[in-house]
Amino acid sequence: MIHGIHHTAISTPDLERALAFYRDLLGAEPVTDFEWPAGTEAADRIVGLAGSAARAVMLRLGNAMIELFEFRAPTPRARDA
Protein backbone atom coordinates (compact mmCIF):
# COMPACT_ATOMS: atom_id res chain seq x y z
CA MET A 1 0.00 0.00 0.00
CA ILE A 2 1.32 3.43 -0.92
CA HIS A 3 0.98 5.97 1.89
CA GLY A 4 2.54 8.90 0.05
CA ILE A 5 5.48 10.04 -2.02
CA HIS A 6 8.57 12.01 -1.07
CA HIS A 7 8.84 14.16 -4.19
CA THR A 8 8.25 14.49 -7.89
CA ALA A 9 11.24 15.24 -10.16
CA ILE A 10 10.77 17.35 -13.28
CA SER A 11 13.44 17.93 -15.90
CA THR A 12 13.20 21.31 -17.61
CA PRO A 13 15.27 23.06 -20.30
CA ASP A 14 14.79 26.41 -18.47
CA LEU A 15 15.09 26.20 -14.69
CA GLU A 16 14.54 29.91 -14.12
CA ARG A 17 11.27 29.79 -16.06
CA ALA A 18 10.10 26.75 -14.08
CA LEU A 19 11.05 28.51 -10.82
CA ALA A 20 9.06 31.56 -11.89
CA PHE A 21 6.01 29.31 -12.22
CA TYR A 22 6.34 27.09 -9.13
CA ARG A 23 7.95 29.58 -6.73
CA ASP A 24 6.70 32.97 -7.87
CA LEU A 25 3.24 32.10 -9.21
CA LEU A 26 2.24 29.09 -7.06
CA GLY A 27 4.15 30.13 -3.93
CA ALA A 28 6.38 27.06 -3.56
CA GLU A 29 9.15 27.52 -0.99
CA PRO A 30 12.74 26.73 -2.08
CA VAL A 31 14.27 24.15 0.26
CA THR A 32 17.60 23.45 -1.41
CA ASP A 33 19.48 24.52 -4.53
CA PHE A 34 22.37 22.36 -5.71
CA GLU A 35 24.35 21.32 -8.76
CA TRP A 36 26.84 18.71 -9.81
CA PRO A 37 29.62 18.86 -12.40
CA ALA A 38 30.14 16.35 -15.20
CA GLY A 39 32.03 13.31 -13.99
CA THR A 40 30.16 12.95 -10.66
CA GLU A 41 29.77 9.17 -10.67
CA ALA A 42 27.14 9.01 -7.92
CA ALA A 43 24.91 11.48 -9.78
CA ASP A 44 25.38 9.55 -13.04
CA ARG A 45 24.24 6.34 -11.32
CA ILE A 46 21.19 8.04 -9.80
CA VAL A 47 19.98 9.69 -13.03
CA GLY A 48 21.12 6.86 -15.33
CA LEU A 49 23.20 9.10 -17.60
CA ALA A 50 26.94 9.11 -18.30
CA GLY A 51 28.71 12.45 -17.92
CA SER A 52 25.69 14.25 -16.52
CA ALA A 53 25.85 17.77 -15.10
CA ALA A 54 22.88 19.67 -13.74
CA ARG A 55 21.45 22.24 -11.40
CA ALA A 56 18.49 21.24 -9.27
CA VAL A 57 16.14 23.03 -6.90
CA MET A 58 13.90 21.29 -4.35
CA LEU A 59 10.67 23.15 -3.58
CA ARG A 60 8.00 22.62 -0.94
CA LEU A 61 4.42 23.25 -1.99
CA GLY A 62 2.10 22.44 0.91
CA ASN A 63 2.82 18.82 1.83
CA ALA A 64 4.37 18.07 -1.59
CA MET A 65 8.00 18.36 -2.68
CA ILE A 66 8.94 19.15 -6.28
CA GLU A 67 12.49 18.75 -7.59
CA LEU A 68 13.32 20.72 -10.73
CA PHE A 69 16.38 19.79 -12.82
CA GLU A 70 18.09 21.63 -15.65
CA PHE A 71 20.65 19.31 -17.24
CA ARG A 72 23.74 20.96 -18.68
CA ALA A 73 25.14 17.65 -19.92
CA PRO A 74 24.53 15.58 -21.86
CA THR A 75 23.11 17.97 -24.42
CA PRO A 76 19.36 17.38 -24.69
CA ARG A 77 17.95 16.09 -27.95
CA ALA A 78 15.69 18.41 -29.91
CA ARG A 79 11.99 17.67 -29.52
CA ASP A 80 9.04 18.32 -31.77
CA ALA A 81 7.23 21.57 -30.97
C-alpha positions in Angstrom: 0.0 0.0 0.0 1.3 3.4 -0.9 1.0 6.0 1.9 2.5 8.9 0.1 5.5 10.0 -2.0 8.6 12.0 -1.1 8.8 14.2 -4.2 8.2 14.5 -7.9 11.2 15.2 -10.2 10.8 17.3 -13.3 13.4 17.9 -15.9 13.2 21.3 -17.6 15.3 23.1 -20.3 14.8 26.4 -18.5 15.1 26.2 -14.7 14.5 29.9 -14.1 11.3 29.8 -16.1 10.1 26.8 -14.1 11.0 28.5 -10.8 9.1 31.6 -11.9 6.0 29.3 -12.2 6.3 27.1 -9.1 8.0 29.6 -6.7 6.7 33.0 -7.9 3.2 32.1 -9.2 2.2 29.1 -7.1 4.2 30.1 -3.9 6.4 27.1 -3.6 9.2 27.5 -1.0 12.7 26.7 -2.1 14.3 24.1 0.3 17.6 23.5 -1.4 19.5 24.5 -4.5 22.4 22.4 -5.7 24.3 21.3 -8.8 26.8 18.7 -9.8 29.6 18.9 -12.4 30.1 16.4 -15.2 32.0 13.3 -14.0 30.2 12.9 -10.7 29.8 9.2 -10.7 27.1 9.0 -7.9 24.9 11.5 -9.8 25.4 9.5 -13.0 24.2 6.3 -11.3 21.2 8.0 -9.8 20.0 9.7 -13.0 21.1 6.9 -15.3 23.2 9.1 -17.6 26.9 9.1 -18.3 28.7 12.4 -17.9 25.7 14.2 -16.5 25.9 17.8 -15.1 22.9 19.7 -13.7 21.5 22.2 -11.4 18.5 21.2 -9.3 16.1 23.0 -6.9 13.9 21.3 -4.4 10.7 23.1 -3.6 8.0 22.6 -0.9 4.4 23.2 -2.0 2.1 22.4 0.9 2.8 18.8 1.8 4.4 18.1 -1.6 8.0 18.4 -2.7 8.9 19.1 -6.3 12.5 18.7 -7.6 13.3 20.7 -10.7 16.4 19.8 -12.8 18.1 21.6 -15.6 20.6 19.3 -17.2 23.7 21.0 -18.7 25.1 17.7 -19.9 24.5 15.6 -21.9 23.1 18.0 -24.4 19.4 17.4 -24.7 17.9 16.1 -27.9 15.7 18.4 -29.9 12.0 17.7 -29.5 9.0 18.3 -31.8 7.2 21.6 -31.0 
